[in-house]
Amino acid sequence: MTVIAALACLLGVGVGPAQASAAKSGTWIGLRASASTVDYGGLVTLTAHLAATHSSRFVTIYASPPITGPVYVLASGNVDSHGLFKATVRATGLLNVYARFAGDSGTWPATSTEVWVNVRAVLHQKLTGQYRTVTLHGGPYAVFHHATTPVDVITAVPAVWVYSVSPLVQKFWAGTWHTDSHYGNRWLNGKPVKDVRLDQGFTVGGLYRVSVGSITQEDAIVPGQTSWLYFTVTK
């Protein structure tokens, strides 16, 4: 028996050819979103970035519900020559996403950190009851007769997650805008459209503007806010 064979017997190991495959190495995968907050129904692009691997270049992007529920696949596929895989999805609720590389014969699996994408309620408003529109200070103003009550027609999307809408009216005086009246929380009760009568009285010749905010379900949708609509009152 040779010295090498005797030593092998003593240590309890066999003597044979070197292992055909090397030990596995680690890799890195990252994920980013094109926006941290998007409007309800809007599009967001998720980009996974995979570092060097042994053979497989396949990645999967997963989403998990914000509170409870099963994890599900948003998109999957091979990264390009730059190690990137992009997927564009429509946001209809809070997104909690991450990317995963399952591993291959020479590379350990890897998972990215989580990325959150908030979804904001979409609010629209339209004033009705005016008899014309004029341009003042470089912008359009709806003109109401003093005997007419302006009505703010508010549309909320998604209505099922928007509890209430809240119009705020401001008046321009002393060179700036000041709060004139607040119409509190007007409950939608699951309906997408709410008509709010702006009936707290306005001064003839005064310049006014109105914007609408919302209260939404917690952990589901970010409250929305409309842009300003401008109006004035005549005799």
N, C-alpha and C positions, 0 to 999 in steps of 0.2 A: 504494500500500500504506500502510495506517495505521501509526502508530508502534507500536501494540500488536501488530499482525500481524507487523511487521518484528522486533520483540523476540521474538515467539514463534518465528519462523523461526530466529533466532539461537540461541535456547536449545534448539531441537529439540523443542518441546512444541506440542500442538494447542490451539486455542481452542475451547471448547464449554461446555455447561451444567455446573453444579457436580455433583459426585458425588452419586448418589441415596442412598447408604447411608453412615452415619458409621463411623468406625473402631471396632473392637471394644473392649469394656471388660472388665475382669476382675471376678470375683466370688469368693465364699468359701463353702466347704461344710465342715461339721463333723459329727462322729459321736460318740455316747456310748452306753454300755451301762448297763443298769439295775443290774448287779452286776459286780464284777471277778472273782468266783469263784462258781460254782453247782455244785450236786450233779449227778452224772451223770444224764442224762435229764431234768433240770430245764429250765425255760423262762427265757430271757433276752430282754429287749426292747431292740432297737437303734433309736436315734432319730437320723436324719439331719436337719441343719438347713441349708437353702440360703438364702443372701442374695439380693438383687435380681438378676434376670436380664432379658434383652431380651424373650424370648417363651416359650421352653421352661421348664417347671417339673418336669421328669422327672429322677429320680435313681435310681442303682443301688447296692446294697450288695453288695460282693464279700467272699469269704473265700478265704484261701490256706492251704494245709497248713503246719504248724509247721516241717517239715523240708524236704520236697520234694513236688512234684506240681503239677498245673495249678490256676490260680485259677478259682473257680466263683462263679456268681451265687446269693446267698442270697435276695434280694428286690429288687423294683424297683417304681416307681410315681411318681405326681405328689405333690408336697408339698401340704399344706393351706394355708389362708389365712394361717397363721402361719409358713409356710416349713418345716413339719415333715413328715417321713415316718417312720412307725413300723412295725417288723416284729418279730414275736415268733417266735423259733426255739427248737427243742429242742437242748440241748447234749449231744453224744455224743463230744466230743473237744475238745482245745484249739482255741479260735477266734482267728484273727488276721484282723480285718475292717477294711474301709475303705469309704467312700462316694465316689461319683464323679458329677459332672455333666458330660455329654458336650459341652456348649456349644450355642450356637444362632447365629442369623444376626448377633447383636450382642454376644454374650458368649463369652469364651474358656472352654475346659474348665477344670474345677477338681477336685482330689482332696483328700480329708480326710487327716489324719494317721491312722496305724494305731491300732486299739484291740485290746487282748488281753483275752480272757475265759478264765480258767482253769476247768477242770472237775475236780471232786473226786470220788474214789471213794466209793461209798456202802457203809457197813458196818452190819450189824445183828448183835446177839448175843442169845442166849436161854439161860438156865440151865435145865438139866434134872436131875432126880434128887431135888429137894426134896420134902418131904412136906407142907409148908404154907407160907403166907406170913403174916407178922405186920407190924404197923406199929411201927417204932421211930424215935425222934427225928424224927417227922413224915413218914416215908417208908416204902415197902414193903421188907421184907427177906425173901428166900427162906431157909427153915430146912432145914438138912440134918442127918440123923443122922450121928454121928461116924464110923460105919462105911461111909458112902456117899461115893463120890468125885463131887464136882460135875463136870458136863460143860458146857462152854461151846460152844454151837452157833453158829458164826459164818457169816454169809452176806455175800459180797462181790460188788459190782456196779460195773464189769464184771469178771467173773472173769478174762477173757483178758488184762486189763491189770494185774491185781493179782497180784504175784508171791507174796507171803506175808502172813500175819497174825501179830500178836504180842500175846498177852494179858499184861496187867500186873495183879497183885493187890496191893492195899494193905490194911494193917491199922490200925485206929484205936486209938491209945493215947497217953497223956500229952497229951490234948486236941487231937490233930491226926492226920492220915493219914500213914503211913510205908510205903514200899515193902516188901512182904513177900516176894513171889516174882515172877519174870519167866520167861515160858515161851518166850522166844526167837522165832525166825522159823519159823513152821509153813507149809510150802510148799503152795500150792493145786494146782499142776500143771494149771492150766486149769479146775479144777472150782469151782463157785460156793459150795459149802458145805464147811466144815471143822469137825469135832468135836475139841475139845481137852479132855483130861481134866486137871482142876486137881488134881493128885495129889501136891503137895509138902507136904501136911499142914497142918491148921488146928487151933487151940486151941479146945477146948470153951468156949463163951460169948464167944469173940472176935467182933468186928465187922469185916467185910471188904467190899471192893468190888473190882470188876474192870472194866477198860476194854480195848478192842482197837484197836491201830493197824495200819497196813499199809505195805508197800513196793510202789511201783508203777513202771511203765515210765517212763523219763526222757522228758520233753517230751510226754507223752501225758495222764497223769492225775495230779492232785494227791493225795497220800496222804490217806486218810480216817481218822477216829477216832470210835469210838462214845462214847455217854454212859456213865456208870457204872451198873452193876448191883450191888445190895447183898445180902449174905447173912451168915448166922451159922450156928453149929454147936452142936448139943445132944447130950447123952448118949443 
